[in-house]
Amino acid sequence: MHDFPRINPVRLLDDLKTLRSFGANGPGVVRLSLSPVDMAARRWLAGRMTDAGLDATIDGVGTVFGRSRKSGPALVIGSHTDTQPTGGWLDGALGVIYGLEIARALDECAATRDFAVDVGSWIDEEGTFSSFLGSRSFVGDAIDASLQHARNRDGVLLGDALTQAGVANVPRVVLDRARQRAYLEPHIEQGGRLEASGKSIGVVTTIVGIREFQLRFTGQRNHAGTTPISIRRDAGAALVAFIARIDAVFGRLADADTVWTVGRIDLDPGSFSVVPGKADMYLQFRDGKPERLHAMESALAALVDEWNVQHAVQVELIPCDGPEEPVVMDTALQQHIAQAAEAVAPGQWIRMPSGASHDAQVIAHHIPACMLFVPSIGGVSHDFIEDTAEAHIVLGCEVAARAAAGIVEALRGSA
């Protein structure tokens, strides 16, 4: 291909900033799935897709989908526009608006005018009701239990929220495997690796797997003033000591991409004057290699067994959510992004894993999928101050547009 699509940076940034205005809170955004402001944003987005020549709909779970009218195999570009309760303005939104701009840019380029690009804003990636609801519905995963039982933090049933939003009886968008042959999800990195390395583009190799456990320590509640340290069965102190053992063992198993986090600790009764009788720790660990995740899980179970033999305070290991396995991005699609990055920003890209979960990991089980990252300033995300330099936003879209053109050209050649 000798003529590549050219994005319109002003149009791209204007759309991103307009979307930001729906639920704006200081520099960030609060736009929880199916809330009134979220539905207003979805209606605006559907209008912009229509203006771009796509057949747009808000489907029966709230996903906004713009289907190209072009014939031939299609590339789907998407992400999400719902946010965390303290959301940044680009998390998810960047990828959706990239898709919109790329669809327009390809239509405006003579060499790619006939290329089909569909655009999706999957509902509830962030899990206000049920994580990845839109992408799971799109690929045909079972979501009936979520539709019947899932609630948000205010206790509102998902089914009632869909009715209130006016979409409960609308047909759902479903993957057409014969036509929709590949998926691209551009996203902010949500970490600091690109910024620290001075690079502008990340070609995602793998979306990491996740394990989550509750560890419950049971000792004896007692008076904090009259119970000598030597005879205490202090569940809180045991928990803290156990963390050091986890760090030591996981540190021997880990590589540079392995992470583990104690995200929450609860002490019972949580009083200055009472030795805790119970303590709960919530542990998560992530890695891109299944064998390492299994090794960490086995090592954690062995630590628990060893501890219970040696100490009066006992610990119970309780799995939380089901395990998420790592998902490898399609190597051929990765290469399209890498080639586009080298053409647009020579030497300014790296291959890297995604430490966060994304809709791409759902869709990748059904059609080839890939992801592109742009830097997050300070490595911050899931916070109002999340941001990316405008130059990186524009550059990322230029790379994604060139990659998209290459992907669709390859799909048409193999059709």
C-alpha positions as CSV (number, residue, x, y, z in Angstrom):
1,M,0.0,0.0,0.0
2,H,1.5,3.3,-1.1
3,D,-1.3,5.7,0.1
4,F,-2.1,5.5,3.8
5,P,-5.0,7.1,5.7
6,R,-4.4,10.3,7.5
7,I,-6.3,11.1,10.7
8,N,-7.6,14.5,11.5
9,P,-6.0,15.4,14.9
10,V,-8.3,18.3,15.6
11,R,-11.4,16.2,15.0
12,L,-9.9,13.4,17.1
13,L,-9.2,15.6,20.1
14,D,-12.5,17.5,19.8
15,D,-14.4,14.3,20.0
16,L,-12.4,13.0,23.0
17,K,-12.9,16.3,24.8
18,T,-16.7,16.3,24.0
19,L,-17.0,12.8,25.4
20,R,-15.0,14.0,28.5
21,S,-17.8,16.6,29.1
22,F,-20.3,13.8,29.9
23,G,-19.8,13.3,33.6
24,A,-16.8,15.7,33.9
25,N,-15.5,16.0,37.5
26,G,-12.5,18.3,37.6
27,P,-9.9,16.8,35.3
28,G,-11.6,13.4,35.4
29,V,-14.9,11.8,34.7
30,V,-17.7,9.9,36.6
31,R,-19.7,8.0,34.0
32,L,-20.9,4.7,35.5
33,S,-22.5,2.2,33.2
34,L,-26.2,2.8,32.4
35,S,-26.4,6.0,34.5
36,P,-28.2,8.9,32.9
37,V,-25.0,10.6,32.0
38,D,-23.6,7.4,30.5
39,M,-26.7,6.9,28.3
40,A,-26.5,10.6,27.2
41,A,-22.8,9.9,26.2
42,R,-23.9,6.8,24.3
43,R,-26.5,8.6,22.4
44,W,-24.0,11.3,21.4
45,L,-21.5,8.6,20.4
46,A,-24.1,6.8,18.3
47,G,-24.8,10.1,16.5
48,R,-21.1,10.6,15.8
49,M,-21.0,7.1,14.4
50,T,-23.9,7.8,12.1
51,D,-22.3,11.0,11.0
52,A,-19.2,9.0,10.0
53,G,-21.3,6.8,7.8
54,L,-21.7,3.8,10.1
55,D,-24.9,2.1,10.9
56,A,-25.1,2.8,14.7
57,T,-27.2,1.2,17.4
58,I,-27.3,1.1,21.2
59,D,-28.0,-2.6,21.7
60,G,-29.9,-4.5,24.4
61,V,-27.2,-4.4,27.0
62,G,-26.1,-0.8,26.2
63,T,-23.2,-1.4,23.9
64,V,-22.9,1.3,21.2
65,F,-21.9,-0.3,17.9
66,G,-21.2,1.2,14.5
67,R,-21.3,-1.2,11.6
68,S,-19.6,-0.3,8.4
69,R,-21.6,-0.4,5.2
70,K,-18.6,-1.5,3.2
71,S,-18.5,-5.1,1.9
72,G,-15.7,-7.6,2.6
73,P,-14.0,-8.7,5.8
74,A,-14.2,-6.2,8.7
75,L,-11.8,-5.1,11.4
76,V,-13.6,-4.3,14.7
77,I,-12.0,-1.5,16.7
78,G,-13.3,-0.8,20.2
79,S,-13.0,-0.4,23.9
80,H,-15.3,1.1,26.5
81,T,-16.7,4.5,27.5
82,D,-17.9,3.7,31.0
83,T,-15.6,4.7,33.9
84,Q,-14.6,3.9,37.4
85,P,-16.2,5.8,40.2
86,T,-13.1,8.0,40.1
87,G,-12.4,7.7,36.4
88,G,-9.9,9.2,34.1
89,W,-11.0,10.8,30.8
90,L,-9.1,8.5,28.5
91,D,-9.4,5.0,30.0
92,G,-11.4,3.1,27.3
93,A,-12.6,6.3,25.7
94,L,-9.4,6.7,23.8
95,G,-9.8,3.4,22.0
96,V,-13.4,4.1,21.0
97,I,-12.7,7.5,19.6
98,Y,-9.7,6.1,17.8
99,G,-12.0,3.6,16.2
100,L,-14.4,6.4,15.1
101,E,-11.6,8.5,13.7
102,I,-9.9,5.6,11.9
103,A,-13.2,4.7,10.3
104,R,-13.5,8.3,9.0
105,A,-9.9,8.4,7.9
106,L,-10.0,5.2,6.0
107,D,-13.2,6.4,4.2
108,E,-11.4,9.7,3.2
109,C,-8.4,7.9,1.7
110,A,-8.7,6.6,-1.9
111,A,-6.6,3.5,-1.2
112,T,-8.7,2.4,1.8
113,R,-12.2,3.8,1.0
114,D,-13.6,0.4,0.5
115,F,-12.1,-1.0,3.8
116,A,-14.7,-2.1,6.4
117,V,-14.1,-1.0,10.0
118,D,-16.7,-1.5,12.7
119,V,-16.5,0.4,16.0
120,G,-17.7,-0.7,19.4
121,S,-18.1,0.9,22.8
122,W,-18.6,-2.2,25.0
123,I,-20.9,-1.7,28.0
124,D,-19.6,-2.1,31.6
125,E,-16.0,-3.1,31.1
126,E,-15.4,-1.5,34.5
127,G,-17.9,-3.8,36.3
128,T,-20.5,-1.4,37.7
129,F,-22.9,-4.3,37.3
130,S,-20.9,-7.2,35.6
131,S,-17.4,-6.8,34.2
132,F,-17.0,-7.1,30.4
133,L,-20.8,-7.4,30.0
134,G,-20.8,-5.8,26.5
135,S,-17.9,-7.8,25.0
136,R,-19.2,-11.1,26.6
137,S,-22.6,-10.5,25.1
138,F,-21.0,-9.7,21.7
139,V,-19.1,-13.0,21.5
140,G,-22.1,-15.0,22.7
141,D,-20.9,-15.9,26.2
142,A,-23.6,-16.7,28.7
143,I,-24.8,-13.5,30.4
144,D,-28.3,-14.5,31.6
145,A,-27.2,-14.8,35.2
146,S,-25.8,-11.3,35.1
147,L,-29.0,-9.9,33.5
148,Q,-31.1,-11.5,36.2
149,H,-29.0,-11.1,39.3
150,A,-26.2,-8.5,38.9
151,R,-26.5,-5.3,40.9
152,N,-24.6,-2.1,41.2
153,R,-23.2,-0.7,44.5
154,D,-26.6,1.0,45.1
155,G,-28.4,-2.3,44.9
156,V,-30.0,-1.6,41.5
157,L,-30.6,-4.7,39.4
158,L,-29.0,-4.7,36.0
159,G,-32.3,-5.7,34.4
160,D,-34.0,-2.7,35.9
161,A,-31.2,-0.4,34.8
162,L,-31.5,-1.6,31.3
163,T,-35.3,-1.0,31.4
164,Q,-34.8,2.5,32.8
165,A,-32.2,3.2,30.0
166,G,-34.8,2.1,27.4
167,V,-32.7,-0.7,25.8
168,A,-34.0,-3.8,27.6
169,N,-36.0,-5.0,24.6
170,V,-33.5,-4.0,21.9
171,P,-31.7,-6.9,20.1
172,R,-28.1,-7.4,21.1
173,V,-25.2,-7.0,18.7
174,V,-23.6,-10.4,18.0
175,L,-20.2,-11.2,16.5
176,D,-20.4,-12.2,12.8
177,R,-17.4,-14.5,12.5
178,A,-17.6,-14.7,8.7
179,R,-17.4,-11.0,8.3
180,Q,-15.7,-9.6,11.5
181,R,-12.3,-11.2,11.3
182,A,-10.1,-9.3,13.7
183,Y,-10.2,-7.0,16.7
184,L,-8.0,-4.0,17.6
185,E,-8.2,-2.3,21.0
186,P,-6.1,0.9,21.4
187,H,-5.7,2.0,25.0
188,I,-3.8,4.1,27.4
189,E,-1.1,2.0,29.1
190,Q,-2.4,2.6,32.7
191,G,1.2,2.2,34.0
192,G,4.6,3.8,33.8
193,R,6.7,1.6,31.6
194,L,6.4,3.6,28.3
195,E,7.1,6.8,30.1
196,A,10.0,5.4,32.0
197,S,11.6,4.0,28.9
198,G,11.0,7.1,26.8
199,K,8.9,5.2,24.3
200,S,5.6,6.4,22.7
201,I,3.9,3.2,21.6
202,G,3.4,-0.2,23.2
203,V,2.7,-3.3,21.1
204,V,0.9,-5.6,23.6
205,T,2.0,-9.2,23.6
206,T,-0.1,-10.7,26.4
207,I,-2.8,-9.7,28.8
208,V,-1.8,-11.1,32.1
209,G,-3.6,-13.7,34.1
210,I,-4.9,-13.0,37.6
211,R,-5.4,-14.9,40.9
212,E,-7.2,-13.6,43.9
213,F,-7.4,-15.0,47.4
214,Q,-8.7,-14.2,50.8
215,L,-6.4,-15.3,53.7
216,R,-8.3,-15.5,57.0
217,F,-6.2,-15.6,60.2
218,T,-7.9,-16.8,63.4
219,G,-6.4,-16.2,66.8
220,Q,-7.9,-15.1,70.1
221,R,-9.5,-11.7,70.8
222,N,-8.1,-10.3,74.1
223,H,-7.3,-7.2,76.2
224,A,-4.5,-5.2,74.6
225,G,-3.2,-4.0,78.0
226,T,-3.3,-7.1,80.1
227,T,-2.3,-9.8,77.6
228,P,1.6,-10.2,77.4
229,I,3.0,-10.4,73.9
230,S,4.5,-13.9,74.7
231,I,1.1,-15.5,75.1
232,R,-1.0,-13.6,72.6
233,R,-2.7,-15.2,69.6
234,D,-2.7,-12.0,67.7
235,A,-4.3,-12.5,64.3
236,G,-3.2,-9.0,63.1
237,A,0.4,-9.6,63.9
238,A,0.3,-13.0,62.2
239,L,-1.1,-11.4,59.1
240,V,1.7,-8.8,58.9
241,A,4.4,-11.5,59.4
242,F,2.8,-13.7,56.7
243,I,3.0,-10.8,54.1
244,A,6.8,-10.9,54.6
245,R,6.8,-14.6,53.8
246,I,4.8,-14.0,50.7
247,D,7.2,-11.3,49.5
248,A,10.2,-13.6,50.0
249,V,8.7,-16.6,48.2
250,F,7.0,-14.7,45.4
251,G,10.2,-12.7,44.9
252,R,12.1,-15.9,44.1
253,L,9.5,-16.9,41.5
254,A,8.9,-13.6,39.9
255,D,10.3,-11.9,36.8
256,A,10.2,-8.1,36.0
257,D,6.6,-8.3,34.9
258,T,5.2,-10.2,37.9
259,V,3.2,-8.2,40.5
260,W,1.3,-9.0,43.7
261,T,-0.7,-6.8,45.9
262,V,-2.4,-7.0,49.3
263,G,-5.2,-4.6,48.5
264,R,-7.3,-4.9,51.6
265,I,-6.8,-5.8,55.3
266,D,-9.7,-6.2,57.8
267,L,-9.0,-6.6,61.5
268,D,-11.6,-7.8,64.0
269,P,-12.7,-5.9,66.1
270,G,-10.4,-3.1,64.9
271,S,-10.0,-1.3,68.2
272,F,-6.9,0.2,69.8
273,S,-7.5,-1.8,73.0
274,V,-8.3,-5.2,71.7
275,V,-5.9,-7.8,70.3
276,P,-7.4,-8.8,67.0
277,G,-9.0,-12.3,67.1
278,K,-9.5,-12.4,63.3
279,A,-7.8,-10.8,60.4
280,D,-8.5,-11.0,56.7
281,M,-6.1,-10.3,53.9
282,Y,-7.1,-9.9,50.2
283,L,-4.2,-10.9,47.9
284,Q,-4.0,-10.6,44.2
285,F,-1.2,-11.6,41.9
286,R,-0.7,-11.2,38.1
287,D,1.6,-12.6,35.5
288,G,1.6,-13.3,31.8
289,K,2.8,-16.9,32.1
290,P,0.4,-19.6,33.2
291,E,3.1,-21.8,34.6
292,R,4.3,-19.0,36.9
293,L,0.8,-18.3,38.1
294,H,0.4,-22.0,39.0
295,A,3.7,-22.0,40.8
296,M,2.8,-18.9,42.8
297,E,-0.5,-20.5,43.7
298,S,1.2,-23.7,44.8
299,A,3.8,-21.8,46.8
300,L,1.1,-19.8,48.6
301,A,-0.8,-23.0,49.6
302,A,2.5,-24.5,50.9
303,L,3.2,-21.4,52.9
304,V,-0.3,-21.7,54.5
305,D,0.4,-25.4,55.4
306,E,3.8,-24.6,56.8
307,W,2.4,-21.7,58.9
308,N,-0.4,-23.8,60.4
309,V,2.1,-26.4,61.6
310,Q,4.3,-23.8,63.2
311,H,1.9,-21.2,64.8
312,A,-1.0,-21.0,67.2
313,V,-2.8,-18.5,64.9
314,Q,-4.2,-20.5,62.0
315,V,-4.7,-19.3,58.5
316,E,-7.3,-20.4,55.9
317,L,-6.8,-19.9,52.1
318,I,-10.0,-19.0,50.4
319,P,-10.2,-18.5,46.6
320,C,-12.1,-15.4,45.6
321,D,-13.2,-14.8,41.9
322,G,-12.4,-17.6,39.5
323,P,-8.9,-17.5,38.0
324,E,-8.2,-15.4,34.8
325,E,-5.7,-17.1,32.5
326,P,-3.2,-15.0,30.5
327,V,-4.4,-14.3,26.9
328,V,-1.8,-14.0,24.1
329,M,-2.4,-11.4,21.4
330,D,-2.3,-12.6,17.8
331,T,1.2,-12.5,16.6
332,A,0.4,-11.5,13.0
333,L,-1.7,-8.6,14.2
334,Q,1.1,-7.6,16.6
335,Q,3.4,-7.4,13.6
336,H,1.0,-5.1,11.8
337,I,1.1,-2.7,14.8
338,A,4.9,-3.0,15.1
339,Q,5.4,-2.2,11.4
340,A,3.0,0.7,11.6
341,A,4.8,2.0,14.7
342,E,8.2,1.7,13.1
343,A,7.0,3.6,10.0
344,V,5.4,6.4,11.9
345,A,7.6,6.6,15.0
346,P,10.9,4.8,14.3
347,G,12.5,3.3,17.4
348,Q,9.8,4.8,19.6
349,W,7.9,1.6,20.4
350,I,8.4,-1.6,22.4
351,R,6.6,-4.9,22.9
352,M,5.1,-5.3,26.4
353,P,2.5,-7.2,28.3
354,S,-0.7,-5.6,29.6
355,G,-0.9,-5.7,33.4
356,A,-4.6,-4.7,33.3
357,S,-7.6,-6.6,32.0
358,H,-9.4,-5.5,28.8
359,D,-12.3,-6.4,26.6
360,A,-9.7,-7.8,24.1
361,Q,-9.1,-10.7,26.4
362,V,-12.7,-11.8,26.0
363,I,-12.8,-11.2,22.2
364,A,-9.5,-12.9,21.6
365,H,-11.0,-16.3,22.4
366,H,-13.2,-15.9,19.3
367,I,-11.3,-13.9,16.7
368,P,-7.7,-12.8,16.4
369,A,-7.1,-9.7,18.7
370,C,-4.4,-7.2,19.3
371,M,-3.8,-4.1,21.5
372,L,-1.8,-0.8,21.2
373,F,-0.8,1.3,24.1
374,V,0.1,5.0,24.5
375,P,1.8,6.4,27.6
376,S,0.1,7.4,30.8
377,I,1.5,10.5,32.4
378,G,3.1,9.5,35.7
379,G,1.8,6.0,35.1
380,V,-1.5,7.0,36.7
381,S,-4.9,5.5,35.8
382,H,-8.3,4.9,37.6
383,D,-7.9,8.4,39.0
384,F,-9.2,11.8,38.1
385,I,-5.7,13.0,37.3
386,E,-5.1,10.3,34.6
387,D,-3.8,11.9,31.4
388,T,-1.8,11.4,28.2
389,A,0.0,14.1,26.3
390,E,-1.9,15.3,23.2
391,A,1.1,14.6,21.0
392,H,1.0,10.9,22.2
393,I,-2.7,10.7,21.7
394,V,-2.3,11.9,18.1
395,L,0.7,9.7,17.4
396,G,-1.0,6.7,18.8
397,C,-4.0,7.2,16.5
398,E,-1.7,7.7,13.5
399,V,0.0,4.3,14.3
400,A,-3.4,2.6,14.9
401,A,-4.8,3.9,11.6
402,R,-1.8,2.7,9.6
403,A,-2.0,-0.7,11.4
404,A,-5.8,-0.9,10.8
405,A,-5.3,-0.3,7.1
406,G,-2.6,-3.0,6.9
407,I,-4.8,-5.5,8.8
408,V,-7.9,-4.9,6.6
409,E,-5.7,-5.2,3.5
410,A,-4.4,-8.5,4.7
411,L,-7.9,-9.7,5.5
412,R,-9.1,-8.8,2.1
413,G,-6.1,-10.5,0.5
414,S,-6.9,-13.8,2.3
415,A,-10.7,-13.6,1.8
